[in-house]
Structures are given as structure tokens and as C-alpha cells.
Amino acid sequence: MVVNMKPCAASRIPPAIVRLLGRMQGVCFAGVVAMSAVGLQLHAAESPAAAAFRKDVQPLLANYCYDCHGDGTAKGQVAFDELKTDDALLNHDLWLKVLKNVRANIMPPVKKAQPTAEEQKRLEQWIKHSAFGIDPKNPDPGHVTLRRLNRVEYRNTIRDLMGVDFRVDVEFPTDDSGHGFDNIADVLTLPPMLMEKYLEAAKTIVAKAVPDAPGGKNYERFFGKEVPATADARREQARKVLGSFASKAYRRPADEKTLARLTALAESIYNQPGKTYEAGLSQAMVAVLASPRFLFREEGVEAGSGKKSHPFVDEHTLASRLSYFLWSTMPDDELFRLAAEGNLRKNLSSQVTRMLADRKSEALVRNFVGQWLQARDIENVPIEERAVLARDDGPNPDRERNRRRFRELRDKPEESLTPEEKEELAKLRAAFRGAGQPRVEMTGELRRAMRQETEKVFEYILREDRSLLELLESDYTFLNERLAKHYGVENVTGNEMRRVTLPANSPRGGILGQGTVLAVTSNPTRTSPVKRGVFILDNILGLPPPPPPPDIPPLEDAAKNTTNRSPTLKELLALHREQPLCASCHNRMDPLGLALENFNAMGIWREREQGQPIDAAGRLITGEQFSDVKDLRRILATKHQLDFYRALTEKLLTYALGRGMEYYDVETIDRVVAGLETSNGQPSALLMGIVESAPFQKTRNLNAPLKTETTQPVQRRADARKTP
């Protein structure tokens, strides 16, 4: 007989089995009952997360996703109907990708049927609370590896502690980066050679700042007005001086054993014949500055936390987290005082306001924006002005022919050249030398103005608490005369960077029209729509594409079979996308990058490239069509504002915490984004959302007993084991 099976509420037979049974002929009723019983036994042993998946999520996937990810199809090596074990079903990496793609409207594809808002919410809730096991009342704050001060933090801390401006860029090697930032704990290692440099630096800094004899500069700042006469009094004063110094240097009160060792070290020096009291204390200060407790940001938890799995960090740790986040330096006296009193957590809002008003908060602007938007790279990015401008001018057959002939003659042995060839070579060389400098140069002055433009726009929005969406679309920017001339903006004079209202319909408002972004996402001789597209996906939309597969042929290879004219980059990319291996990622990147093609590699507006009119129109993978960069800005600021809020929150939270984002951070990010949405993107909502979040306020207690969570027992234990 033909059996028409429908899943009953009791059996919960997986949809894939139901469809298989529906196609079978001659299946006896007893066999169906037997299979149903097997289904009951299998699902009786399922975890709550798996049971919720079968009931609430799998029907959604069957309706909207199985065309590409089920029923024998596994695009991207994902088949939702093949998730047969808890380990496979609760794969965090898989569901994090699903969550991001669904929220960004990338999946299901725009031409396919779309889930309703209620259905999407149901999927999101299952991912967050079942697959990820997030407890919204007590989210996992994660754990940050003991973090070394990076070069910027070291320089600023030494400045505030010792009054010395130490040139870390000369004395120390460049810090490694992770997740786009150079303050990530896992990459800030301490090799032996760097430890030696820290010791030498400590000696140099103390020698500059601290007098080694009576009457020297800084007698009162470090030691008081006069040296006590008796040995006991000297010892007590040394203990007091070194206690205060070490507590500031370590960013928390120094313990008694540490004070005893430091005092004994100072005493052993100044009691030697010919040695001064000041010299003894100076040597102890060197020991403090070379100590791991100064070089690393030691953290602790609140007293009485016991076996809590997610205890609050203590107030001294909170003070350091706050000061290095907003100032890239040690806490000041007020933060130390509030932490010592136990009142910092109660006064966070007022302290954030105070700290942002301080000039030291310029460090947040320069260090965060400099890395998030790559603004600090502009001063060193290689640009070959002649080659860039030549592409804008269009092909010049005579120039190319002369260049080829010059190379041909130059590469011949001189003794083999005929007199006529020598004369020809001399004329060609003179012609190229006579060409002079390119009409536009990326001078150091221009590059600095570009960096300052990006920093000042962000700083203006931050300090005025304006909408962060103005980073995407605005009618103003910050310019001086040199940069305004480069952009073609009139009536700006002088070297001072100032806020300038842009002409109507200008393409410059927002970071996508700034020279920093446009230059650092280009190649030395031409624009790179791929780099620009990746930049937008990663930094604006929070959806970075995977790394390219190995042995990808150069883009120019796609032009081998084209006509004898030079194709535009848009045409080259269209040919490149014809390769199946390249299409999936380039369909996301290329439209975004090509929208910026009217800006050349130096950020200059142009209408033609390689003699052909530039066509910046396109269609995003999410379906929105645009004609130029102005349309794209509007789409990003309106249709994708939540994507932008999430991307910016992830970047700033990564910078604030010194670690990359994990699946368990989704709840924190969602709460911050909700605050941004409610406030129309005010920076104050972003900063306070981060400062008040569980990852910023708490830490994971690695000594606490693991919860026996039925939703993800294996994965949680693996996470705990791999955490240092």
C-alpha cells in the first residue's frame, strides 16, 4: 500500500525520514509503527537543545534552507539534515555563521522565500540559548590572557608614572596584531630579547627621572624634602616611598612581601660605601619597572567571589580596564582613589564622562580609529603617483611604445649598442627625466592631513555624542587647504584642520570618501575593488569573507582573451567571477568595491579609467541596487544600520577587552546594539554599553566547577581546557 505519513507531535519523526517514507511503496503499517517507536526511543535520549531543534528549528530549515543545504545538497559543505549527533548539532562555528548570515539577509538568498520576523526570532533564540547555551541573566564573560602592555601603553604609562617620554618606536620592536588590533593579549608575548630591552629601558628611564644624589631634579617628587638621619627612619621612609611607587606601577596595592623585598634591595645599595640613599631607591625602582607586575596587566576578582563561575573583577582591575580602554595608560589618582574606596563601580557613568573630557582620551581616537579604519597606515602605504595618474589619463600608445623601447635598449650590453641606438637611448632617458614630478604627490603633509581627517571626524561625533551613522553618511568633513585642494573642495585656506560643510551632492561625506580608506585599500599602481569590498564587509558590515584559496591567478590574467583595448577593472572582475571557485565571495565583495571606483588610489575623484567611463552602479548580494557611492552610503546608513552597529560594537569590544569575539559574546553584542538602536547611534550608548557589559565587568573563574549543562557538555569542557 501507499503510506501518506505526517509527523505526529508524539513521535517527532525527523522531516527527512517523513519525506523518505512518503516516497516508499509497499511499506506495511507494522513497519511504520516500528520505525515510529525507534524514533521515540532515539529522541527520548536527546538533549533539550536537540529536542528544541527538531521541534522548532528543523521545520524552518526544511522550508527555507534545504534547497541548498539538505536533501542531498550541501553547498559550502553544510547539510542541515545530516546533523545527527549533539556534537554536530551544537557546532558553535556553524551556528555563528548561520546567525550572521540570516541577520544580514544574505541567507536565504534574496530570490528565495524568506522567513517571517517571528520565524527568524525563533531561530535566533534557539541559536543563542540552546546551541550556544547562553544564560541571558548570567552570560559568560570569557577570559583574557594575562596581557602585556603594548608599545603605546608602555610609553603612556611611563609618561604618567615617571614624567619621561620614552621612544618606544625606536627602542622596542613593533607589536604583533590579532583581530585587527595590537593590544590583543594572546599575541603580546614576551621573548627573552624583549625582556632584556625592558630591563635596559627601566635603567634609562629611572636615570632620567630619578636623582641619584641629594639636590637633584624631581628630590621632592620621589623622596620627600630630606633624607632621614637614622637607619630605622631611612628604612621606614624607603618602604613608604617604594610602596607608593610600586602600587602605582602595579596598578594595585603592593603586598607586604613585595615591599619587604624592594626595601631590602634599596637598603643593600645605599648602605654600601660611596652609595647614596637616592641611588638605593633608584635601583629598587628599576626592579619595579622591569617586573612582570608592571609589564603585564595583573587582574583579580572581588573578595568573597569563592566558587562563582563569573565573578566581578575587583575595582583596581576595573580601574585599569577603564583607563587602558579610554586613555591607553594607567589609572590616574581619582581612579585609584575610587578603586581603593570600593566606589568606582558605583560611579562608572560620571567617570567615563570625566575621562572622555580629558585630553588623554585622544588615545582612544588615534589607537582605535587608526586600526579599525587603518588610518594610521596612510603615512606609509606605498603609492606610485605616476602609474595611478596614468590610468586616469587613459592609454597612451606612444608613451608605452617608448617605455618598451627604453627598456629594450637599457638591457643590452653597452658595447653591443650601435651609435644610433646610443643616441636613441640618451634621448629616451632625457625625455623620461624631463617629465618631472607627477602633478599630484602623496607628500607627508597630505598623508598626515588624511589621517587627521579620519580621526577628527570620529572625535567630533564622539565628543558631540552625534549619531555614529554620520560615519557612513554626512554633509561635512574635516579639511585643511592642502587636503581640500586634493579633494576639489573650494574656499578652504590655511593649514589648520577644521569642520567644513561639503557642497550639495558631494561624494565625500562619510569614511568611504576619505583619503585614508581609499588609499590603504588600493594597490600601489591602481585601485583594488577587492580590497575595498573586503574592507566594507569586515569593518562596516561585520561579515568578512574567508581568506582566498591558494594559487589564485592575478586579476589581470582574466584579460588574456579579451580585445586589444585595456579592459576596466569592472570588466576584469566580471571575467574573474566566471570561475566557480571565485564567484561566491566576489559576488559579495565586488559590488561594494566597484562603487568606489570613481576614487583613484590616491583618493582623487575621476570620471574615466583606462580611457573608459567608470560605471560604479551595482547590486548588493542582499538585493539593493545603487548607481554610485552616494547611493551606497545611503543604503548602508539606512538598510544596514544594524549590521554597522554590530560590526562597530564587535570591533570596539575587541579593542576594549584585548581578545577576539566568541560565540558566547553574542548576547553582550546584542544588548549594546539594542542600546545603539534606541539612542539612534549615540557613542555614549556604545561606550557605556561596553563598560557596563559582563565581559568588561567580570571574568571567567577557571577554578570554578564546570556546569553540567545538558545543552553542550562536551563543547564547554573543550573551551575551558583551551583557555590559558
N, C-alpha and C positions, 0 to 999 in steps of 0.2 A: 504494500500500500504506500501511498504518498503521505508523508507526515508534514504537516504545517506547524512548525514549532514556534512558539513565542516564549520569551523568558518570563518565568513567573517570579514573583517577589521572593518566594521562599528559596527557590533553587539558585537564583542569581547565576545561571549558566553564562559564561563569557559570551559576548556577542559573536566572536569569531566562531565558536562552536555552534551557536544557533544557526549562523549562516551556512555552516557546513552541513548540519543536519537538514536544513531546508532544501539542500540540493540533492540529498541522498534519496534513492529509490529503494523500496523493498525493505525498509527498516521496521522491524517488529516493535510493537508497543512495549514489550518486556525489555528490549534493548534500550529503548529511550528511557524507561524508568530506571534501568541500571545505571545509565550514564548520568542521569539526574542525581542519583544517590551518590555517585562518585564526586559530582560537583559539590554536593552538600558537605561531604567529608573533607574535600580539599579546602573549601572556603571556611570551614569551621576552624581550621588551624591558621587562617590568615591573621596578620596583624591588623589593628584598627585602621592604619593608614592604607593598607592594601584593600581592605573591605570597602573603605570610603572611595577608593579609586574605582573599584568595579561598579559601585553603585552610582556615583555622581560624576566621575570624570571620563571613564571609558566610553559611555554613550556620546559625550561631546566629541571626543577624538574620532569615534566612528563616523559621526556626522560630518565633521569639518576637516579631518586630517588624513583619513585612511586612503584617499586618492593618491597621496604621495608617500605616506608613512604607515602603510598597513595593507592587508590583503595581498601579500606577496611583493609589495613595492616598499623600498627602503631608501628614499633619497637622503643623501647626507648620512647614510648608514644608520638611519633612525627608523625603527619599525615599532610602533606603539603596541601592536598586538603580539609582540614577541617578548614583552616584559613579564617573564613567568616566575621570577623569584623576587623576594623582598629586596635583595641587594640590587638587582637590575631595576626594579620598580622605583626604588628610592635613590637613584643616582642623582646626586646634587648637581653635578655639572650639566647633565641633560636638562633638568627642570629649570635651572637658572637660565639656560639658553631659551627654553620654551617661554618662560615668563617674560624675558626681554623682548623676544620676537613678537609675542602676542600683544604686549603693551604698546609696542611701536607700530603695530598694524602691518608688520612685514609678513606674519603668518596668521591665518591663512592668506595666500596671495590675493591681491586686490580684486582679481576677476572671479574668485571663488566665493561661495556663500560664507557669510561672516557670522560669528556667534553674537548673540544679543549681549547687552551690557550685563544682564543678570547671569548669563552663562559664563561670560568672561570672569566676572567676580567669583563665581563658584570655583572655576579653575584656579584663579589666583589664591583663593583662600586654602584650597587643598595643597597647593604647592608650598605655601608659606608655613602652614600649621601642621600638615601631615608629612609631606615629603621632606621638608626642612626641619620639622619638629620645633618651630619657633614658638616660644611661650610669650605672647604679647605683653603679659604682665611682668615678665622677668626675662627679657631677651638676653641671649648670650653676648657679652661684650667683647669676646675674643681675648687674645693675649698678645702683647707686644714684646718682642725680644728686647733684652737689655740694650739700650740704644746709645751709641757713641755720639758725641757732638760732631756735627759735620763742620766743614771749614768756616762757613758763615757764622754758625752758632758759637764756635770756639772764639772767633775774632770778636764778636759782640760781647761774649761773656767776659773775656779778658779785658775788654774796654771798660765794662761796667764794674768789674771787680778790682782791677788794678790801675785803671786810668792810662793804659798803654794801648796804642793802635798797632797791633802786631800783624805783619803782612803774611797772612796765611797763604795767599796765592803764590807767593814766592817760596815760602818755606815748606809747605805741605803739598803732597800730590793731590790731584783732582779726586773728589769723592765719586764713588760709583753711584749709579742711579738704579732705581727699581720702581716700576709702576709709574714712570714718568717724573720721579722726584728724587732728589739727592739726600733726603732725610729719612730714608726707609731703613728701619733697624736691621733687617736681615742682610743688607748689603754693606752696612757700615762696619766692616771688620777692622781688626787691629793687628796687622802684620808686625813682626819684630822691627823692621826698618822704621815703620811709622812710630813705634813706641820709643825708639831712640830719638827721633825727631821731636817728640813731645818732651822728652827729658831735656834736650838742648834748648827747646823753646822755653821751658819753665825757668831754666837758669838765666836766659837772656831777658825774659820779662821781669823777673824779680830784680835782676841787676839794674834795670832801667827804672823800676818803680819804687824800690825799697832802699833806703840808705843803709850802708854797712858801717857807718860811723856816726857819732853824735854830730848834730848840726846839719845833717844832710837834708835835701828836699824831701817833702812828704813825711818829719820827726814826730809830728803830732798826729797825722792821719793813721799811722800804723801802731805807734808805740806809746803815745802819750807824751807829756811835756818833758819828763826827765826819767833817767834810769834809777830804780830804787837802789839804796845803798847796801842792803843786806842780801845774802844769798836766798833766804826764805822769801823775802819780798820780791826779788827778781823772779824767782820761780813762780810765785803766785801771779805776778803781772804777765809773765810769759804764757802761763796757762790761760789767763783771761784773754790776752791778745790773740793767741793761736786758736782758742775756742771760738771767738767771734769770726775770725778769718775762715777757719775750716767749715764752720756752719754755713757761711755764705757760699763758699766754694762748692760744698757738697749739696747745697740747696735743702738742707735739713739739719737739725741739731746734731753736732758731733757727739758721739758717745764717750764715756769716761775712759775706756781703754785707748781709744784713738787720741784723746787729749793727753793721756799719760805718755804715750809713745812720742808724740810731737814735742811735748815739753822736755822729755828726756833727751831727744835729739838736739834741741836748741841748747840745752844746758851743757851737753857734751862738747859743743862747739865753743860757746862763749867762755867756758871755764879753761880753755886751752890758753897757754901763754901767747900774748900778742893778738888774741881774737877779741872782738868787741861783742857786747850784748846784742847789738843790731845784727851782726854777722850770724850769730846763732839763730835768731828768729828768722832771718832771711833763708837760711838753709832749711829750716822746717817748712817755710812757705814753698820752697821748691818741691819738697816732698809732697805737699798738698796738691800742687798743680800737676805733678806727674802721677798722681794717684788715680786708679780706675774710678774711684768715687767722684772725682772731678770730671774725668774724661767721659764717663758714662752717666746717663741719667737714671740714677737709682730710684726705684719706686717701692712703695709699701702700701699696705691696706689699713683700714681703720682698726683701731684696737677693739678687741672683742668680736672680730668677724668669725673666729672659730672655723667651723666647717662649712660656712656658706659657700655655695658654688660660684656666686658672682658678687663678691664684696665690693663696697665702695673703696676707692683708693683713699689714702689719708690726705689730709689737707695740704701737706707740704708737696706731695706728689701732684695734687690738683693745681697748686700754685705754679709748679714747673711746667705742667702740661699747658696751662693757660699762657704763661709768659713766652714759652718757646713757640707756641702756635701764633700768637699775635705779634710778638716782638723779635723772635729768633734770638732770645737772650735769656739770662737768668731773671728770677723774680726781683722786684725792687723792694724797698723797705716796707711799703704798705702791704704788699702781698705776703711778705714774711711775717709781718705783724698779725694780719688776719689769720694766717695759717696757724701761727703759734697759739692764738686765742681760740681756734676752732670755729671761726666765724666767716671764713672765706666762702664756703658753700652757700651760706645764707645771703651773701651779698654779691653773687655772681653777676647779676644784671648790671648793677652800678659799676662794678669793677671792669666789665667789658666796655662799658661806655667810657670810663676814665682812660682805659688803656688805648682805645681807638683814637682818643683825642690827643694822646701823646705822640710826639714825632717818631718814637721808636716803632710805631705801627707801620711806618713806611716799609719796614722789613717784610711785612705780610704782603704788601702790594708787589714789591720787587721780586721776592723769592717765590711766591705762589704764582703770580701772573707770568713772571719770567719763565717758569717751567710749564705751567698749564698751556699758555698760548705761545710758548717758545720765544718770547720777546727778547730774552737775553742772548739768544743765538744770533740775532740780527747783526751784531757788531763784528762777527767773524765768519758769517756764511759766505762762501765764495760765489761771486757774480762776475761773469765776463761781459762787461758792458757792450763791447763792440759786437759780439756774437748775438746778444739779446736784441740790440737795436737793429742789426742786420735782418733778423727775422721779421721785425715790424716793417722795415723798408721794402721787403719783398725780394724776390730773386734778382740777382744782377749777374747775367751770364758773363760779361766781360771781367768782372771782378773775380768770379770763381775760376775762369779760364786763366787769368793772370796768376792767381794764387797757386793753381796746379802747376803752371809753368815755372814759377819761382821755386817751388819745392823740388821739381824735377832737376833744375839746374843746380840748386844748392846741394843736392845729394850726390852729384857727380864729383869724382876726384878733380881737384883744381887743374892738375896737369893735363887732364883729358879735355878741358874746355877749349873751344876754338876762340879766337879773338872776338868774333861776332857774338858768341854765347856769353863771354865775359862782359862785354858791353851791355848785352840784354839783361844779364843778371844784375849789374850795377844799376841800371835804370829801374828795374822792378823793385829792388831794395830801396832805392831812393823814393820811389812812389809810395811804398808802404810806410816808410818813415815820415814822409811828408803828409800822411793822412792826419797826423796829430792825434790829440786826445779825443775820445768819444765825446759827443755833445752833452752827454749826461754821465756823471760819475757818482758811484756809491761811496762818497767820502765818509770819513769817520764822523764828521759833523752831521751829515744827513742820516747816517745809521743811528747815531745817538738820539736824534730828533724822532725817528721812527719808534725806537724803544720807549722814549718818554711819552709819546702819543698814546701807546697802548697802556702804559702804567697810569697815566693821568686820567684817562677815560674811566678805568676801573676805580681809581681812587676817588674820583668825583662822584661816581654812583654810590660807592661805599660810604663816603662821609656825608653825603646829602640824603642817604637812605632812599635813593631813587630805585625804580624798578630795574632788576637785573636784565630784563628783556631789552633794555636800551643797549646792552652789549651786542644784541643782534640787529636792532633797527633803531636809528635815532637820526635827528636832524642836526647834529653837532659833532665836533671832534676837537682835539687839542693840536694846535699847529704853531709853528713859528714861520718866519718869512721863507727860510730855505725849504722847509717841507711843504709849505703852501704852494710855492713855485713848482715843486716836483709834482704835486697833485693837480696843478692847474687851477688852484683856488686864488682868487684875486683879493686885493685890498688887505693883505696881512703883511705888516712890516716889523722888523726887529727880530732879535734872537730869542726873546722870551716866549716860552710855550704858553699859549692862552686858549681859553674856550672860544671856538669860532662856530657861529651858526652857518651851516652849509647852504649853498644855493638850492632852490627847489629842484627836486628830482635828481639830486646828486647821488652817485653810486657809493659814496664814501662812508656814510653813516653806519656804524657798527664795525665789529672786528674783522668782518670779511672784506672790508675795503681798506684795511690798514696795511701799510708797507711791511710791517714785521711779518704778519701772517703770510702775505703774498710772496715775500722773498724767501722765507725759510722753508716754504713748501714748494719751491721751484728747484730746478736743476741749474748748474752754473751758466748754461748757454740758452736755456729756454724754460718755459713754464712746465709744470708737471700736473696735469689734471688728476692723475692717480694720487700723488702725494696730497694734493689739495682735497680730494674727495675723502681720503683716509683721515686727514686732519678733522674734517667736519664730522665724519662718522664717529671718531673717537672722542673728540673734545667738545662737540656741540650736541650730538645726539646720543653719545654713550653706547654706541654699537660698533666697536672696532671690528674690522674684518679679520679673518685668520691670516697668519703670515703666508706669503706667496709660496707655492710649491717650488722645489729646486729646479734649476736649469730652465727658467722661463726665458724665452728668447727676447732680445731687445725690442722695444716697441717699433723702432724703425724697420725691423725685418718684415713687418707686415706690409711694407710698401714695395716689396721687391717685384711684385707682379702688377703694379699699378701703372698708370700712364707716365709719360716722361716729365710731367709737371710735378712739383713738390706738393704732396698732399698735406692738408691741415692736420693738426693733432686730433680733431674730432673724427676725421676720416680714418686716421690710423687706428684710433681706439675702436671704431666700428668694425674694422677688419680684425682687430685683436679679439673682440668679443665673439667672433665667429667660431673660435676654438672652444669646444665644450668645457675644457679644463679651466678656462679663464672667465667664462660668461657669468657664472653665478655671483662672483664677487664684483666683477666690473659693472654689472648691471646696477649695483648699489653705489659704487664709487664714482663712476664716470659722469653721470648727470650732474652730481654735486660739483665736481671739479671743473667740468666744462662750463658751468655757469659763471666761473670766474675768469674765463679766457680773455675777456676784454682788458684784464690787467696783465701786463707782461711780467717777467721775472723780477723786475725792479719796482713793481707796483705802479707803473705808469699806465694810464688809460690809453687804449688803442682801438682802432676800428678794423684793422686788417692784420693778417698774419700770413707770411709767405705769399704775399700778393693776393690773398683770397679774403673776402669779407668774413668776419668772425660771426658764427652762429652760436650764441650762448643759450638758445632755447633748449628745453628738455622736459623730461617727465621723471619724477621720482619713483622709486620702486613701490612707494605707498600710493601712487596714483596721481599726485598733484602735478599739474603742468605749469610751466613758467616760461617766460620769454627772455629774462635776463637776470642779473644778480639782484636787482631791486625786487623783482617778483620773488626770488628765492628767499631773500631776507624776510619778506612779509610772511611767507609760508612757514618759515622756521619759527618766527616770533608768535604766530597765531596757531597754526595747526599742530606744531610740535613743541609747544612751550613746556609741556610736562616732560618730554624727553630731555629738553635742555635743563630743566630743573634737576632731574635725576642725574644727568651727566655732571653738572657742576657740583651737586652735592657729593657725589662719589669722589670727584677729584679733590674737593676741599677736605672731605673727611679723611681721605688717604693722606693728604698733607698734614692734617692735624694730628692723626694717630701714629703716623710713621709706619703704616702697614697697608697692604692691599686689601680690597674689599672681598669678603667671602659671602657664601650663601646666607649665613646667619645674620648678616648685616642688612638684609632686605627690609626688615621691619623698621630699623632705625632710619634708613634712607626714605622709606615711605612716609614716616612721620615728619621728617624735615621737609619733604616735598609738599606734604599737606599744608604745613605752615607757610611755605612759599606761595602756594596756590591761593590760600586765604588772604595773604597780605599783598597780592599782586607782585610778588617777586622782590620784596624788600630785603636788602642784605642783612638787616638786623634779625629778620626771621631765620635766615640761613645760619648766621653765626651763633645765635642763641640756641637754635635747634641742635647744632653740633655740640656746643659747650654743655648743654643740659642732657645730652644723649647718654644712653647706657655705656657705649664704648669709650666715651670721654670721661665719664664719672666713675666707672667701675673697671674691674679686670676679672679675668677667669682665674679661679683658685685651682692651681694644678694639683694641690694636695687634697682637695675635697673628693669624697667618694662620688664616682660616676652614677648618674641616674640610670635606673634600669628602664629606659624608655622603650616601649614596645614599637614605636614608630621607626626607630633607626638605631638599634643597639650596636650593630657592627660598625656603622659609619662613625658614630660618636666616639667610640673607643679608638678608632684609627686616627681621628682628628686629635684626640688627646695625646696619643703616642707621638705624633709627628711634631707637636709643639715643643720648642726648646724649654 
